[in-house]
Amino acid sequence: MLYEQFKVRAEAVSAEVHRFATGDMALEYLTGFLRNEGVSDAPHCSAVWADGSFPAGTERELLGAVPGVTFDVTRERAAQARFGISRMEWALADTGSLAQNSTAIDQRLVSSLPTIHIALVPTSGVLPDMPALLSRVNPKEYAYLAMITGPSRTADIERVLTIGVHGPKRLVIIFVDELGGEN
């Protein structure tokens, strides 16, 4: 039920939400998505993937063999990339927001500089609301807690809504049950 509530709220702010039972299914979808969207080594076509526990081992080697995908995140690579991929730890059902420990700079770079942010989330990370999240976060362990709700948007200029001015124009959220079970 929390996942469904999150999906409705996130899609209401223009996020794309997908769910897969296994990591293999999610990676198959993601690889196809990247290829269909034109990932390559060409300028402004690459993907930067922030370090995390998923994928690991053989999966990581296979993804690293896809032209244009790198796990070596620098500010320059992230600024030139079309896709930024990161693991988010939580999703808040009441707002459709994602939350992540972004103390590591690579997490912030891949979620804010590329045109398309792809967020991988364990399904068990769906929480009902902000108080539930804050009860799990120890401020001494988190120097930077990031919250993301939909693609970047602003209406600062003449109150005209503009997407992607201060961050990604597109947010693709991929839930994986296997990364943390059912919620």
N, C-alpha and C positions, 0 to 999 in steps of 0.2 A: 504494500500500500504506500509506503514512503517513497519508493522509487517512482511510482505512477504520479504521485503528487509533485515530486521534483521535476519529472519530465514535462508535465503540463506547465509548470511555472517557468522552466528554462526555455521551453519552446515559445512561450509568450513574449520573451525578450530576444527572440531570433536565434537562440542556440539550436544546434542540431544534436539530437540525443539518440544514441544507439546502445543496445545491450547484447552481450554475448555470454554464453555459459562458460567458455574456456578461453584461456589466453591464446591458444592456437587459433581459435575462431576469430578472436579480436585482431590478431596480427595478420591473418589472411585478409580480413576486411580492410585493415589499415594499409597494407601493402597495395591492395587493389585501388583504394582511394587515392593514395599518393601517385600511383602510375596514371590513373584516370585524370588526375589534376595536373599532370605534367612535371612531376619531380624529376630533376636532372642536375647535372653539374653546371649547367648554364647559369649566368648571373640572374638572381632573383627567382630561381626555380628550385633551390636546394631545401633540404630539411635538416634542422638541428634538433637533436634529441637529448634532453637533460638527463644526467646520470640518475639512475634509480634502480630499484630491485627488479624491475620488469622493463624490458625483457632481460634474460640472463643466458649465459652460455651459448648454445648452438643457435637459439633464436636471435640473439644479438649479432652473431657472426653473419647469419643470413640477411638480416636487415642492413648491416654494414656493407654488404655486397650490392645493395640496390644503389645504382648511380644517383648521386645527389644526397644521400643520407649519411650524416656523420654524427658521432657521439662526442666529438671534440668541439665543445661550445666555447666560443670567444665572443666578445662584444661585436667584433667586425662580422663574424660569420652569422650571428643572430640578426644583425641589422640588414644583411644582404639576403637572408633566407626568406623563402615564401612560407615555409611551414615551421612551426615550433611545436615540439612534442614534449609533454611533461606528465608526470604522475601527480595527481591530486589526491590528497588523503581523505577529504570529506566532501559531502554535498549536502546542502541544507534544503530540505523539502519545502519549507514554507516560503522561501524566496527564489528557489532555483539557482542559488549561488554555490560556487565551488570554493573550497578553502584548502590552503596548503602551507606547510612550513616552508617558507621561501628564504630561509637563512642563507642557503647556498645561492650564490649569484647566478649560476647557470639556470636555475629554476625561474628566476625573475626575467632573465634575458629571453628565454624561449617562449615565455607566456606573454611578453609585452612588445617585443620588437618585430617578429614576423607578421605577415599579413593574415595568416591562418594559424590559430592556436588549436592543437589537438590535445585534449586532456584525457588521460586514462585514469579511471576511478574504480576502486574496488566497490562492488555493490554493497558490501557490508558497511561502507563508509557513509551511507546515506543516514543523516541524522534529522530529527524533526525540526530543529531551530537553532538559533545562536546560543541560547543558554546551554543546550546539550553539547554544542561544540566547546564552549568555554569551560565546561566542567571537565573536559578531556585535555585541555591545553595547559601545560605548566609554563608560565611566563619565563622561568629561568632557563628553559630549554629552547625557546623560540625567540630569536632576535627579530624575526620578521614573519608575520602571519599575513598571507595574501588572501584576499577575497576577490572573486571574479564572478560577475553576473552578466552573462551575455557578451556579445561583441562590444568593443569600445564604441561609445556614443557620446555626443555632446549636442547641446542646443544653445551654445554660448553666443553664436553669431546670429543676430537678428531672430533668435528663437526658432531657427530652422534646424531640424534634426539632421545630423551628419554622422555617418557610421565610419569608424576606423581612423579618426583623426589622432587620437592619443593611444592607439594600440591596435590589436587585430580587428580586421573587418569581419572576420568569421570565427565562430567558436564551435568546434566539433567535440562532443563529449562522448566517450566510449566507456561504458560500464562493463566490468568483467566480474562475473559471479565467482569464478575460481580464485580471484585475487583476495577474496575475503568472505566468500559465502553469500548467502541470501539474506536480504533485510526486508 
